[in-house]
Amino acid sequence: MMPPDAADQAARWFGECYAGQAEGVWHAPGRVNLIGEHTDYNEGFVLPFALGQGVRAAASRRDDGKLELRSRQAPDSPVTVALDTLAPGSVTGWAAYPAGVAWALREAGQPIGGTSIAIDADLERGSGLSSSAALECATALALTELHGLSVHRPELAALARHAENEFVGVPTGIMDQSASLLCEAGHALLLDCRSGESSAVPLDLAAVGLILLVVDTRVPHELSDGRYAARRRACEEAARALGVRSLRDVADDLGAVNRLTDPVLRRRARHVITENARVLETVALLRAGQAASCGPLLSASHASLRGDFEISWPQAAAAVAAAAAGGALGARMTGGGFGGSIIALTAVARSEQVRASIRDGFARLGWPEPGFLDALPSSGARRLR
Ligand code: GLA
């Protein structure tokens, strides 16, 4: 959960940075993707939900046309930049995300002016729970509301993604920003990444005696090292070879995929197509009140991400196996891959056993102790004060 004094803490941090009072505090959550991995940029389906944890932006307007950025998690790397000099590459490191959002808003003709922003977060960077998207979305809400602009949330998500793609330089899809801005408490978000349509899917696990454990494997997740981009390129190549606009268009046609001559493209495409189907099956089960039956779909997703998409990492594989050995109903890596977190769906009554199994497994292998979080589907981004 978000700490109860999160807004006060962010406002205090603002006071320390700028010796004035913040006009407002905005919060944007991180996300867990329940299922639907590497499907967003293939115009497919995703099913994320928002966490209670996330990023706060305490902010005030200023009249010198500058953007000043401070982070409580990176106190030694403040950034001050004139808004009209913002251009891709002009800001690097953590501040590229908020600066990129300011740049994207101005590029889209939204007249934001000078702003001081103090960032505070309770989401670990690198845990694969979209701290970057949360940082972008908290900034986007703060900038638009402070400067009196009304931008629809799906459009705001697209602008935040544009910032990440063009300003930060990482070719991500639309899932994380959509999750942060559009999710509702107690629900996951089914998003059709082709049409942009979304709907809330009830996800009240506690009501049926279940919990979803998030396990941080302590291997930092990093999207900018080229491997994410390589997966994306392979999917585009597979779509070209199949003569379709995107892999979304070969749903139900594994036969066509099996005719791809390149075995790597065949595996990548197979993952995307089977994963889209698993998302829709999961939604149907949740809507029918059968959350416990989703376990095997989560495990099948992991097998596909590991075998066909080849983005799992040793600690994820070990954690997923240990979760199953401890009695979880299903488990999978979540997020972009090569590091970050796994999720395990388990009966509340079994959850201690599942945790112990994972903890012991890591200890036996001499790995640092993993982090545990009970994921509660929470509200999307909002103003706190
Ligand atoms: C990262 C990206 C998302 C999505 C996932 C994989 O989180 O930011 O757009 O592609 O990886 O599902």
Boltz pocket constraint, residues with backbone or C-beta under 6 A from the ligand:
constraints:
  - pocket:
      binder: B
      contacts: [[A, 33], [A, 36], [A, 37], [A, 38], [A, 39], [A, 40], [A, 41], [A, 172], [A, 173], [A, 174], [A, 175], [A, 176], [A, 335], [A, 336], [A, 337]]
      max_distance: 6.0
